[in-house]
Amino acid sequence: MYKRKRHFTIAGRIASADQWASIMMLVALGLALFFVNSPLKLSYDLFHHTSVAISFGDFVLQKPLVFWINEGLMAFFFLAVTLEIKRELLEGHLSCARQMLLPVFAALGGMVVPAAFYLFFNRNNPELMQGWAIPTATDIALSLGVLSLLGKRVPVELKLFLAALAIFDDLGGIVIIALFYGSHLTMSVLVLSLFGIATLFCLNRFGVTHASLYIVIGIFLWATFQESGIHPTMAGVAVALALPLRLKNSHNYIPLKFVEDGLHLWVAFFIVPLFAFFNAGIILTDVSPQHISSTLSFGIILGLVIGKPIGIFSFAWLAHALGLASLTNHVNWRHIFGVALLGGIGFTMALFLNTLAFPYDDNFENGQIAILIGSSVSAVLGWIWLHLSLPQKDKIQSEA
């Protein structure tokens, strides 16, 4: 199904950049836990809630620093993710329907089943039901980072499957945020948002290739989304959808590829670790059996650890059974199940959905704890399963 020689950005980078990005995220997580569980907690809290204001004429937007991280810088995260999705759908490994159906079905199952797990445990609490989307997430960098720890034992095709699965999972997360996590719409400002979107696509239609113009309109769109009730990170999605893939009559990726490459390192090594640092600070002494045994925690942990692998594996098998997709060379169902276990590493996107569902209350802290537990267990189980399932080094060398 996948051709080894075709270009695939994420899988190509996994041996180096994404592995280091995973380490950076873990370092940021460790620093956050250190700060909030030491005498430095007061400094962490002050920094966390430092007020930052942007003004333009009579317009003033004053918010704590954590807001600018979660809803400002994360717009660039969604810009980078959507650019990756768009390029792969238009010209990459996902441009062929049969090539993308296996990860599409797997990603769909990896969202539906964990959500069902969560809703089952929290069906009697309307407030907690707001968190149904949290266990649907897969962290692309961390999951690929764990897979890369197994080195050359991992077939390229398996990396491609996990990368494609995570891409479609991110696409589903974007749709969920757009549809379910906005606020009440303000129609007067929404008109300005629609004007900004129309301007972006006019730039595309008339072949404008200066990426800076798209970014400027994107900043305007971010501000109008913030005031209109649409989640502001969706501005990054709008800019990515409008950016042309290439110049007319040219095979150069301009400006989409230029922006994508320029963003990758900033997102992987700065924005995502900074987001992790600001959103993973848990006071460990406050963690009790009551926190872990709450229905919210059960829904998230079991959704990630059990729901994710069941959903990913069963829906992928269904696509295969229906004749819609097939396994690639060097990959078997044991490998697919191992990747399905790694799909339970929610982390970045799960933490982001947690901030949307439970904005900084007791449920937010319970969600943080559950995400870290569920993601950690999924990482360990996935690594152990694949370690036992993948061919040993000596066998690979003898076949080479």
C-alpha positions in Angstrom: 0.0 0.0 0.0 2.8 2.5 0.8 5.8 2.8 -1.5 9.1 3.1 0.4 10.6 5.6 -2.0 7.8 8.2 -1.8 8.3 11.2 0.4 6.6 11.4 3.8 7.7 14.3 5.9 6.9 13.0 9.4 8.3 9.5 8.9 11.4 10.9 7.3 12.1 13.1 10.3 11.3 10.6 13.0 14.9 9.2 13.3 16.1 12.7 14.2 14.0 15.7 14.8 10.8 14.1 16.2 12.7 11.9 18.5 14.4 15.0 20.0 11.1 16.8 20.0 9.7 14.0 22.1 12.6 14.3 24.5 12.0 18.1 24.7 8.4 17.5 25.6 9.4 15.1 28.4 11.9 17.6 29.7 9.2 20.3 29.7 6.9 17.9 31.6 9.6 17.1 34.1 10.3 20.8 34.6 6.6 21.6 35.1 6.3 18.9 37.7 9.5 20.0 39.5 8.4 23.7 39.6 4.9 23.0 41.0 6.2 20.5 43.6 9.0 22.6 45.0 9.4 26.0 46.6 9.4 27.5 43.1 5.7 26.9 42.8 4.9 30.5 43.6 7.2 31.7 40.7 5.6 29.2 38.4 2.1 30.5 39.3 3.1 34.1 38.9 4.7 33.4 35.5 1.7 31.3 34.5 -0.8 34.1 35.2 1.4 37.1 34.2 -0.8 39.5 32.3 0.1 40.3 28.7 -1.8 42.9 26.7 -2.0 43.8 23.0 -3.6 47.0 22.0 -4.4 48.6 18.6 -6.3 51.9 18.9 -9.3 51.3 21.1 -8.9 47.6 20.8 -7.2 46.1 23.9 -6.8 42.3 24.6 -5.3 41.7 28.0 -5.0 38.0 29.0 -2.7 35.9 31.2 0.4 34.4 29.6 -1.1 30.9 29.6 -3.8 32.2 27.3 -1.3 33.4 24.8 0.4 30.0 24.9 -2.8 27.9 24.6 -4.8 30.0 22.2 -2.1 32.1 20.5 1.0 30.0 19.9 -1.2 26.8 19.5 -2.7 28.4 16.4 0.7 27.9 14.8 0.6 24.3 15.9 -2.7 23.8 14.1 -1.3 25.7 11.1 1.6 23.2 10.9 -0.6 20.2 11.4 -3.1 21.3 8.7 -0.3 22.0 6.2 1.0 18.5 6.7 -2.5 17.0 6.2 -3.2 19.1 3.2 0.1 18.3 1.4 -0.2 14.6 2.1 -3.8 14.5 0.9 -3.0 16.4 -2.3 0.3 14.9 -3.4 1.7 12.6 -0.7 1.1 9.1 0.5 -2.5 9.9 1.3 -3.4 11.1 -2.1 -4.5 7.7 -3.2 -7.9 6.6 -1.7 -6.8 3.0 -1.2 -3.6 4.1 0.5 -5.3 6.2 3.0 -8.4 4.1 3.9 -6.6 1.8 6.4 -5.3 4.7 8.6 -8.6 6.6 8.0 -10.6 3.7 9.4 -8.1 3.2 12.2 -8.2 6.9 13.2 -12.0 6.9 13.1 -12.2 3.8 15.4 -9.5 5.4 17.6 -11.8 8.3 18.2 -15.3 6.7 18.4 -14.5 3.9 20.8 -12.5 6.0 23.4 -15.3 8.6 23.3 -17.8 5.8 23.9 -15.7 4.6 26.9 -15.6 8.1 28.4 -19.4 8.7 27.9 -20.2 5.4 29.4 -18.5 6.3 32.7 -19.8 9.9 32.8 -23.2 9.5 31.2 -25.0 10.6 34.4 -23.0 13.9 34.8 -23.7 16.5 32.1 -20.7 18.6 33.3 -18.2 15.8 33.0 -19.6 14.8 29.6 -18.0 17.9 28.2 -14.7 16.0 28.3 -15.8 13.2 25.9 -13.2 14.3 23.3 -10.1 14.1 25.6 -9.3 10.4 25.1 -9.8 10.6 21.3 -6.4 12.3 20.9 -3.1 10.8 19.7 0.2 12.7 20.2 2.0 12.3 16.8 5.5 13.3 18.0 5.5 11.2 21.2 3.9 8.1 19.6 6.4 8.2 16.8 9.2 9.0 19.3 8.4 5.8 21.3 8.2 3.8 18.0 11.6 5.2 17.0 13.2 3.8 20.2 13.0 0.4 18.6 15.4 1.5 15.9 15.8 -0.3 12.6 13.6 -3.2 13.8 10.6 -1.0 12.8 9.5 -1.3 9.1 9.2 1.9 7.3 5.7 1.0 6.4 4.7 0.7 10.1 6.1 4.2 10.7 4.1 5.5 7.8 0.9 3.8 9.1 1.3 5.4 12.6 2.1 8.8 11.1 -0.9 8.7 8.8 -3.1 7.5 11.7 -2.0 10.4 13.8 -2.5 12.9 11.0 -6.1 11.8 10.5 -6.5 11.8 14.3 -5.4 15.4 14.4 -7.8 16.2 11.6 -10.6 14.7 13.6 -9.4 16.8 16.6 -9.6 19.9 14.5 -13.1 19.1 13.4 -14.1 18.4 17.0 -12.7 21.7 18.3 -14.4 23.7 15.5 -17.8 22.1 16.0 -18.0 21.5 19.8 -15.6 23.8 21.6 -16.5 27.3 20.4 -18.7 29.7 22.4 -21.8 31.5 21.6 -21.4 33.3 18.2 -21.4 37.1 18.0 -22.8 37.7 14.6 -21.5 41.3 14.3 -17.9 40.1 14.7 -18.5 36.9 12.8 -19.1 39.1 9.6 -15.5 40.3 10.0 -14.3 36.7 10.4 -16.1 35.7 7.2 -14.5 38.6 5.4 -11.1 37.4 6.5 -11.7 33.9 5.3 -13.0 35.2 2.0 -9.8 37.3 1.6 -7.6 34.3 2.3 -9.3 32.3 -0.5 -9.2 35.2 -2.9 -5.4 35.4 -2.4 -5.3 31.7 -3.2 -7.7 32.0 -6.2 -5.6 34.8 -7.8 -2.3 33.0 -7.3 -0.8 35.2 -4.6 2.2 33.3 -3.2 3.7 35.6 -0.6 3.2 33.7 2.6 3.5 36.8 4.7 0.2 38.1 3.3 -1.6 34.9 4.4 -0.1 35.2 7.9 -1.1 38.8 8.3 -4.7 37.9 7.3 -4.4 35.0 9.7 -3.6 37.3 12.6 -6.6 39.4 11.8 -8.7 36.3 11.6 -7.4 35.1 15.0 -8.5 38.3 16.6 -12.0 38.2 15.1 -12.4 34.5 15.9 -11.5 35.3 19.5 -14.3 37.9 19.7 -16.8 36.1 17.5 -17.0 32.8 19.5 -15.0 30.6 17.1 -12.0 29.0 18.8 -9.1 31.3 17.7 -6.7 28.4 17.0 -8.9 27.7 14.0 -7.3 30.7 12.3 -4.2 28.5 11.8 -6.4 25.9 10.1 -7.9 28.6 7.8 -4.5 29.9 6.7 -3.3 26.4 6.0 -6.3 25.6 3.8 -5.8 28.8 1.8 -2.0 28.5 1.2 -1.4 27.3 -2.3 0.5 24.0 -2.6 2.7 25.3 -5.4 3.2 28.0 -8.0 1.2 27.5 -11.2 3.1 25.3 -13.7 5.8 24.5 -11.1 6.6 21.5 -9.0 8.1 23.6 -6.2 6.2 23.6 -2.9 5.8 27.3 -2.6 4.6 28.8 -0.3 3.0 25.8 1.5 6.3 23.8 1.7 8.2 26.9 2.7 5.9 27.7 5.6 5.6 24.0 6.6 9.4 23.5 6.8 9.8 26.9 8.5 7.3 26.0 11.2 8.3 22.4 11.9 11.3 23.1 14.2 9.5 26.0 16.0 6.5 23.9 16.7 8.4 20.8 17.7 11.1 22.4 19.8 9.4 25.5 21.2 5.6 25.7 21.0 4.7 22.2 22.0 7.2 22.0 24.9 6.1 25.4 26.1 2.5 24.3 26.0 3.5 21.1 27.9 5.3 23.2 30.5 2.3 25.5 31.1 -0.3 22.7 31.1 1.2 19.7 32.8 2.0 21.2 36.2 0.4 18.8 38.7 0.9 19.0 42.5 1.8 15.3 43.1 0.9 15.5 46.8 -2.6 16.3 45.8 -3.0 13.2 43.8 -5.1 10.7 45.7 -6.9 7.4 45.0 -10.1 9.5 44.8 -8.7 11.5 41.9 -7.7 8.4 40.0 -10.9 6.5 40.7 -13.2 9.3 39.7 -15.5 8.6 36.7 -13.7 11.4 34.7 -10.3 9.7 35.3 -11.7 6.3 34.5 -13.1 7.6 31.3 -9.9 9.1 30.1 -7.5 6.4 31.3 -9.5 3.5 30.1 -10.4 5.4 26.9 -6.7 5.9 26.1 -5.3 2.5 27.3 -8.2 0.2 26.2 -10.5 2.2 24.0 -7.8 3.5 21.7 -6.2 0.1 20.8 -9.6 -1.6 20.5 -11.0 1.1 18.2 -7.8 1.5 16.0 -7.3 -2.3 15.6 -11.0 -3.3 15.1 -11.7 -0.5 12.5 -8.5 -1.2 10.6 -9.4 -4.9 10.5 -12.9 -4.0 9.3 -11.4 -2.0 6.4 -9.3 -5.0 5.5 -12.2 -7.5 5.9 -14.4 -5.3 3.6 -11.6 -5.3 1.0 -11.2 -1.5 1.2 -7.6 -1.7 2.3 -4.8 -4.2 2.8 -1.7 -4.5 4.9 1.6 -3.5 3.4 4.7 -5.6 3.1 6.7 -6.2 6.3 3.6 -5.4 8.5 1.3 -7.9 10.2 -1.6 -7.6 12.5 0.6 -8.0 15.6 2.4 -4.8 14.5 -0.8 -3.0 13.9 -2.0 -3.8 17.4 1.3 -2.5 18.8 0.8 0.8 17.0 -2.8 0.8 18.2 -1.5 0.7 21.8 0.8 3.6 21.0 -2.2 5.5 19.7 -3.2 5.8 23.4 -0.4 8.4 23.9 -2.7 11.4 24.0 -0.6 14.1 25.7 -0.4 17.3 23.7 -3.8 17.3 21.9 -5.5 15.6 24.9 -4.1 18.3 27.3 -5.4 20.9 24.8 -8.8 19.4 24.7 -8.8 19.2 28.5 -8.2 23.0 28.7 -11.2 23.5 26.4 -13.5 21.1 28.3 -12.6 22.0 31.8 -11.0 25.5 31.9 -8.9 25.4 35.1 -11.1 23.9 37.8 -10.9 20.7 39.8 -12.0 18.7 36.7 -9.1 20.2 34.8 -6.6 18.9 37.3 -8.2 15.4 37.3 -8.0 15.4 33.5 -4.3 16.3 33.6 -3.5 13.4 35.9 -5.6 11.0 33.9 -4.0 12.0 30.6 -0.5 11.6 32.0 -1.3 8.2 33.5 -3.1 6.9 30.4 -0.4 8.2 28.0 2.4 6.7 30.1 0.7 3.3 30.4 0.0 3.3 26.6 3.6 4.2 25.8 5.0 1.4 28.0 2.5 -1.3 26.8 3.0 -0.3 23.2 6.8 -0.4 23.4 6.7 -3.8 25.2 4.3 -5.3 22.7 6.3 -4.1 19.7 9.6 -5.1 21.3 8.3 -8.7 21.5 6.6 -8.6 18.1 9.1 -7.0 15.8 12.0 -9.1 14.3 15.2 -9.1 16.2 18.3 -7.2 15.0 20.2 -10.3 14.0 17.3 -11.5 11.8 17.1 -8.1 10.1 20.8 -8.1 9.3 20.6 -11.7 7.9 17.8 -10.6 5.6 19.5 -7.4 4.5 
